[in-house]
Amino acid sequence: MSDFEARTRPFVMAMVEACQGNVELRYQVAALVGQMAQDSATLPMANALSRIIAGERGLASLKEGLEGEPAVLVEAILRELLHVEGQ
């Protein structure tokens, strides 16, 4: 596991739990996404996260406009969701 993956693991798991119906985490993630959406630099990531929360799971479309660590983060969230939802 890379340093980035280790640092973002708690957020990845929070996203997964929010997508699985944890209301408290969904509220917290939504608040963070709302803050991100106000900055043009983080808006593409905010959009991708919002779409994941809404149920979208298409990797290619979610990564559109993302590069580097944001793209890796989206992949990690989707990979974990696939693992959880696939059971």
C-alpha positions, 0 to 999 in steps of 0.5 A: 500500500502506498503512502497516499493509499494509507493516508486516504484509507480512512476517507475511502472507508468513510465514503464506502460506509456513506454509500452503504447507508451510514447517515452520519458519515453521509452527512459528513462526506456531503459537507466536505464535498460541498466545501470542495465544490466551492473551489475550482481546483477541487470541483472535479473531485467533488463532482466525482464524489457526489456521483459515487454517493448517488450510486454511479460506479463507472470508473471511466466516466468518474475519472474523467477530468481527474489526474494523479492522486484524485484519480487514484482516490476514485479508483480506491473508493470504487474498488472498495465499493465493488468488494463490499457490494459484491458480497 
